[in-house]
Amino acid sequence: MTLFAKFFKKNKVSQEQINRHFVFIEAPKACVVHAALLWGEGEWWPKDSVAQFQRQTNGGLQVGAQYLLMITKPLNIKFLLEVTKYDPQKFVERTFKSGMIVGCEWTKVEERSNGTRVDYELQYKIKGLFSKVLWNLFLKKMHENSIKTILACLKNHCLQTYQAQEQKKFNQG
């Protein structure tokens, strides 16, 4: 099958793909978990990120909470996500309910002997020919770069929080 034929074959949804990222933060899990699981709602979220989250339901982070994810560049693209799994001590999964992506993304927090590891994973398929072209030409690389920036901001926030807590303990002791 030619490259052209593969690209334009008749199935409307691409094959499932996985995009994984992680960051290691030299701070206890207790200083990381809440911020990491808040994801797009955290105060640490980069203000200039192309991905902006807006909660659509009342209440806090819980199973059933829905979010509007807006990608502001290169086009204004919107997705509805719903929290489908949540453990406040280690894990949140958000499932795409509408938009060009079928699948889910999750964030997991694990304590290690010398800090905390935060994993992010997007398991996805792209719907529609135009969406596949847009994803492959622009959005996939933009998503990967955005996640790297987001995890760096999370790490910076958690380290600053931890250092401030340690300094406060030192000053009181």
C-alpha positions in Angstrom: 0.0 0.0 0.0 1.4 3.4 -0.9 1.9 6.1 1.7 -0.9 8.1 0.0 -3.3 5.1 0.2 -2.4 4.5 3.9 -3.0 8.2 4.8 -6.4 8.3 3.0 -7.7 4.9 3.8 -11.4 4.8 4.6 -11.3 4.2 8.4 -12.4 7.3 10.2 -10.5 6.8 13.4 -6.7 6.4 13.5 -4.9 3.6 15.3 -4.5 4.0 19.0 -1.3 5.9 20.0 0.4 6.7 23.3 2.2 9.8 24.3 4.1 9.4 27.6 6.0 11.9 29.7 7.3 12.1 33.3 9.1 14.4 35.7 11.1 13.6 38.8 10.7 16.1 41.7 13.1 16.0 44.6 10.3 16.6 47.1 8.1 14.4 49.2 4.9 13.1 47.6 2.8 15.1 50.1 4.2 18.3 48.5 3.5 17.1 45.0 0.3 15.0 44.8 -2.4 17.7 45.1 -0.8 20.1 42.6 -0.1 17.3 40.1 -3.6 15.9 40.2 -5.3 19.3 39.8 -3.5 19.5 36.4 -5.1 22.3 34.4 -6.7 23.9 37.5 -3.5 24.3 39.5 -2.1 27.7 40.3 1.2 26.5 38.8 -0.3 25.9 35.4 1.5 28.1 32.8 -0.6 31.2 32.0 0.7 31.3 28.4 0.0 27.6 27.8 -1.9 26.8 24.6 -3.9 24.3 26.6 -6.4 25.9 29.0 -8.9 24.0 31.2 -12.2 25.3 32.5 -14.3 23.2 34.9 -17.9 22.7 33.6 -19.4 21.1 36.7 -19.7 22.1 40.4 -17.6 20.6 43.1 -14.0 19.8 43.3 -11.9 17.2 41.5 -13.9 14.0 41.6 -15.2 11.3 39.3 -17.8 12.8 37.0 -16.2 16.3 37.0 -16.2 17.7 33.5 -13.7 20.1 31.9 -13.5 22.1 28.7 -10.0 21.9 27.3 -9.3 24.7 24.9 -6.3 24.6 22.6 -5.8 28.2 21.6 -3.2 27.9 18.8 -3.0 27.4 15.8 -6.8 27.1 15.8 -9.4 27.4 18.6 -10.0 23.6 19.3 -12.2 22.4 22.1 -12.6 19.1 23.9 -14.9 18.0 26.7 -13.2 15.8 29.2 -14.6 13.9 32.2 -12.8 12.5 35.2 -13.5 8.8 35.0 -11.0 7.5 37.7 -9.7 9.4 40.7 -7.6 8.4 43.7 -6.6 11.7 45.6 -3.4 10.1 46.8 -2.0 9.0 43.4 -4.1 9.1 40.2 -6.6 10.9 38.0 -7.9 9.8 34.6 -9.7 12.2 32.2 -11.6 10.7 29.3 -12.3 12.7 26.1 -16.1 13.0 25.6 -16.1 15.2 22.6 -13.6 16.6 20.1 -11.2 15.1 17.6 -9.6 12.7 20.1 -11.0 9.4 21.3 -9.3 8.1 24.4 -8.0 9.4 27.8 -5.2 11.1 29.6 -4.0 10.4 33.1 -1.6 11.7 35.7 0.0 9.4 38.3 2.1 10.3 41.3 4.4 7.8 42.9 6.7 8.3 45.9 10.3 7.2 45.4 13.1 6.9 48.0 14.6 10.3 47.0 11.5 12.2 45.7 8.4 11.9 43.7 7.8 10.8 40.1 4.8 12.3 38.1 3.8 10.4 35.0 1.5 11.8 32.3 0.1 9.6 29.5 -2.3 10.3 26.6 -3.8 7.2 25.0 -5.6 8.4 21.9 -7.0 7.9 18.5 -7.8 10.8 16.1 -11.2 11.1 14.5 -11.6 12.3 10.9 -9.3 13.0 8.0 -8.9 16.8 8.6 -8.2 16.1 12.3 -5.6 13.5 11.4 -3.8 15.9 9.1 -4.0 18.8 11.6 -2.7 16.5 14.4 0.2 15.1 12.4 1.3 18.5 10.9 0.9 20.7 14.0 -0.8 19.4 17.1 1.2 16.3 18.0 4.5 18.1 18.3 2.8 21.1 20.0 1.2 18.7 22.5 4.5 17.1 23.3 6.2 20.4 23.8 3.3 21.7 25.9 3.4 18.7 28.2 7.2 19.2 28.7 6.6 22.8 29.7 3.7 22.0 31.9 5.7 19.3 33.8 8.6 21.7 34.2 6.2 24.3 35.7 4.8 21.7 38.1 8.3 20.7 39.2 9.3 24.3 39.8 6.1 25.0 41.8 6.5 21.9 43.9 10.2 22.6 44.6 9.5 26.2 45.6 6.6 25.1 47.9 8.8 22.4 49.5 11.8 24.8 50.0 9.5 27.4 51.6 8.1 24.7 54.0 11.6 23.6 54.9 12.8 27.2 55.4 9.8 27.9 57.6 10.7 24.8 59.7 14.3 25.9 59.9 13.3 29.4 61.0 11.0 28.1 63.7 13.5 25.5 65.0 
